[in-house]
Amino acid sequence: MVESLRRRPRATRIAVAIAVVAALPFLVPVTIESEEFTNGELTSYSYLDLTALVGGLVAVGYAFRARSAARVDGELTAKVKALLAVLVLVGVFQVVRGSGVVPHLTDCSAEYSLDLCRPAE
């Protein structure tokens, strides 16, 4: 399967990487979450999604590697550049989401927020 993916056009491989990075953290979450309550009120919350964090970092690294390879091979077309930009954006989103930094910087709370806010009380 890996060999057949290597024979596909570069744009197809990048599109597959985008789909995997976007979906995998939601399909196979490896989450560490901690909540502390005082008098029934949420006083401390921490969150870490290892799948999103590692997947996002790998995606950004792959995007830079793929850009370099496409430039060397003369395949750095507008379509490939656009797909690489999307891959970097999705990767950065997953790193930010997976690191759990946003709930610490904001006081937002929501029932479902793609793990970018504290859970609603």
LODODO-735212 format. One line per 10 residues: number of its first residue (from 1); for each residue x, y, z of N, C-alpha, C. Coordinates in steps of 0.02 Angstrom, whole numbers. Layout:
<atoms>
NUM) X/Y/Z/X/Y/Z/X/Y/Z ~ ...
</atoms>
This chain:
<atoms>
1) 41/-59/0/0/0/0/44/63/0 ~ 96/64/41/140/122/43/172/133/-24 ~ 193/80/-57/225/86/-123/176/113/-174 ~ 113/91/-171/63/116/-220/47/189/-207 ~ 51/211/-144/39/282/-128/97/325/-154 ~ 157/299/-153/215/337/-179/211/348/-254 ~ 177/304/-290/172/311/-362/117/360/-382 ~ 76/381/-335/22/428/-350/51/499/-358 ~ 14/542/-391/37/611/-398/47/644/-329 ~ 94/690/-326/111/724/-264/49/758/-233
11) 7/789/-273/-53/822/-247/-99/773/-212 ~ -105/713/-239/-147/661/-208/-119/641/-141 ~ -53/632/-137/-22/613/-73/-32/667/-20 ~ -27/730/-40/-36/785/7/-109/787/30 ~ -156/777/-17/-227/776/1/-243/720/50 ~ -212/662/41/-221/606/88/-194/626/157 ~ -136/658/158/-107/681/221/-153/730/257 ~ -184/775/220/-231/823/250/-289/786/281 ~ -317/739/245/-374/701/272/-356/662/335 ~ -298/631/334/-276/592/393/-265/638/453
21) -230/693/443/-216/739/498/-280/771/525 ~ -327/785/481/-389/816/502/-434/767/540 ~ -436/704/518/-483/656/547/-455/613/603 ~ -393/593/599/-365/544/647/-372/565/720 ~ -358/627/740/-365/645/810/-436/639/837 ~ -486/644/793/-555/637/814/-576/564/814 ~ -546/523/772/-563/452/768/-525/410/820 ~ -463/428/833/-421/390/881/-390/440/930 ~ -431/468/975/-402/517/1022/-364/482/1078 ~ -307/508/1094/-268/487/1153/-264/549/1196
31) -312/556/1242/-323/617/1278/-307/610/1352 ~ -273/660/1379/-262/665/1451/-298/728/1473 ~ -347/720/1516/-388/776/1537/-394/776/1613 ~ -390/835/1642/-394/842/1715/-440/900/1733 ~ -486/887/1779/-531/938/1803/-530/939/1879 ~ -530/998/1907/-535/1005/1980/-595/1050/1996 ~ -635/1027/2043/-694/1065/2063/-687/1086/2136 ~ -707/1146/2152/-711/1170/2220/-781/1199/2230 ~ -816/1172/2279/-885/1192/2292/-929/1186/2230 ~ -918/1134/2192/-958/1121/2132/-941/1164/2072
41) -888/1204/2077/-869/1249/2022/-802/1226/1994 ~ -796/1226/1928/-734/1207/1895/-681/1259/1909 ~ -627/1239/1944/-574/1286/1961/-510/1274/1922 ~ -500/1214/1898/-439/1199/1861/-456/1149/1806 ~ -428/1160/1748/-440/1116/1691/-377/1111/1649 ~ -357/1051/1632/-301/1042/1586/-319/988/1536 ~ -291/994/1476/-309/950/1421/-248/940/1377 ~ -238/878/1355/-184/862/1309/-208/805/1265 ~ -207/815/1199/-225/762/1152/-162/744/1114 ~ -134/687/1132/-70/667/1102/-75/653/1028
51) -131/624/1006/-140/610/934/-140/675/894 ~ -176/725/918/-178/789/882/-111/824/884 ~ -78/823/941/-14/857/948/39/826/903 ~ 48/761/907/98/727/867/79/729/793 ~ 16/716/777/-7/718/708/4/786/676 ~ -10/839/713/0/906/688/73/922/674 ~ 116/902/720/188/913/711/214/874/651 ~ 192/812/644/213/771/587/188/802/521 ~ 126/827/522/98/858/462/138/919/439 ~ 156/961/487/195/1021/469/264/1000/442
61) 295/952/474/359/927/450/354/896/381 ~ 302/857/370/291/826/304/280/879/251 ~ 243/932/268/229/985/220/294/1018/197 ~ 339/1032/244/403/1063/224/446/1015/183 ~ 445/952/201/483/902/163/454/894/93 ~ 387/891/88/354/883/24/365/944/-21 ~ 366/1004/9/379/1065/-30/449/1063/-60 ~ 496/1044/-19/565/1040/-42/572/989/-98 ~ 542/931/-89/546/878/-141/512/900/-205 ~ 454/933/-198/417/956/-258/458/1009/-295
71) 491/1053/-258/532/1105/-290/590/1073/-329 ~ 622/1024/-299/679/990/-331/655/952/-394 ~ 596/920/-389/570/881/-445/534/924/-497 ~ 529/989/-486/494/1032/-533/418/1023/-532 ~ 391/1000/-476/319/988/-470/285/1037/-423 ~ 317/1093/-408/289/1141/-361/239/1187/-398 ~ 181/1158/-415/129/1195/-450/86/1234/-401 ~ 42/1275/-427/-4/1314/-384/-48/1267/-343 ~ -70/1212/-373/-113/1164/-338/-74/1132/-279 ~ -12/1113/-291/28/1083/-238/41/1134/-182
81) 56/1197/-201/67/1249/-151/4/1259/-108 ~ -53/1261/-141/-116/1270/-103/-129/1212/-55 ~ -118/1151/-80/-128/1093/-36/-78/1092/22 ~ -16/1113/9/33/1117/63/13/1169/115 ~ -14/1225/92/-37/1277/139/-94/1251/182 ~ -141/1214/152/-196/1184/190/-169/1134/241 ~ -121/1094/220/-91/1044/265/-58/1078/324 ~ -22/1133/313/10/1169/368/-43/1198/414 ~ -95/1227/386/-148/1256/428/-183/1203/470 ~ -199/1146/441/-230/1092/479/-182/1066/532
91) -119/1060/514/-69/1037/563/-62/1085/621 ~ -58/1149/607/-52/1199/661/-115/1199/704 ~ -173/1194/673/-236/1189/711/-233/1130/759 ~ -211/1072/735/-209/1012/777/-157/1020/833 ~ -101/1052/820/-52/1064/872/-81/1109/926 ~ -113/1163/906/-143/1208/955/-199/1173/994 ~ -241/1136/959/-296/1100/992/-269/1046/1038 ~ -221/1009/1014/-194/953/1052/-154/974/1113 ~ -122/1032/1109/-81/1054/1165/-123/1077/1224 ~ -186/1094/1213/-229/1116/1267/-213/1186/1292
101) -178/1225/1252/-157/1292/1273/-215/1342/1272 ~ -263/1334/1227/-316/1383/1221/-360/1387/1284 ~ -381/1331/1314/-420/1338/1376/-383/1374/1432 ~ -317/1372/1432/-278/1406/1483/-273/1481/1469 ~ -275/1501/1406/-268/1571/1388/-335/1608/1387 ~ -389/1572/1378/-455/1603/1375/-499/1576/1431 ~ -553/1610/1443/-602/1586/1492/-663/1558/1457 ~ -657/1541/1393/-715/1517/1357/-736/1448/1384 ~ -800/1436/1381/-825/1370/1399/-883/1355/1352 ~ -885/1293/1329/-936/1273/1281/-948/1198/1288
111) -1008/1179/1268/-1025/1108/1272/-981/1067/1224 ~ -973/1092/1162/-931/1058/1113/-894/1111/1074 ~ -828/1112/1080/-789/1166/1049/-726/1140/1015 ~ -726/1077/993/-666/1046/964/-608/1049/1013 ~ -624/1046/1077/-575/1046/1132/-535/1111/1135 ~ -564/1165/1112/-530/1230/1115/-553/1271/1176 ~ -604/1247/1211/-629/1282/1270/-638/1232/1327 ~ -646/1259/1387/-663/1216/1444/-732/1187/1433 ~ -745/1128/1460/-813/1100/1453/-863/1144/1490 ~ -923/1149/1463/-976/1188/1496/-994/1155/1561
121) -1007/1196/1611/-1023/1170/1677/-1094/1148/1682
</atoms>
